[in-house]
């Protein structure tokens, strides 16, 4: 089975050779190769290099990434780090709410602000 993405004009979007399509959400493409994950935007630019041991698809403009050492962080669709990589667990954003846990601080409930 071959996975194909189409751009707004109906043209095939070429995925990088050797990468597997994991998900597409919020205009961001989650790709994997050799057990590492990264995000590419719809123009073909990497916004998060494929160096992460795990990643969740974007939800409400935010995505959770996990470093090989187990630390989690969160990025926005521009690739900016919005939660630093110091958490043991971060939930996907749902209705503007994010749950994050670290052994040092315990559970935190975060609310996404909108302008």
Steps between C-alpha positions, in 0.01 A plus 500: 500500500634840403408811700453818299438852621343756270560875516223760464525480119468122493867438428687219672712615794830313488591347833872472572643170380527239774253665738163362610194720528368470856238777505389827345329767710492880529697522173788302652630163382627257763769279345713218637810312397700241694294561816550879501230761441484853366258752349496655156268782399285497187773686304752219561705680769598315816366678808625225734787287375444122522701449819217425743422154641125569496255766384128566508316662208421870534185586691378857525831620352721319754688168492675290764850366426715261704880504502692170501577556872124500576446872558189650337442847362245676283534706181273722293452482123797733445729260689529727804534321834197598709563254785863418576634145481491436873178303539447127540156521336299761310150442367385621161309827516125445533252788528796724583611286797836321535596268787873474569691293754854507629643306793630823652186717472221241479192566287430835339184597312576763235250708306583614146446873457350644185562853381 
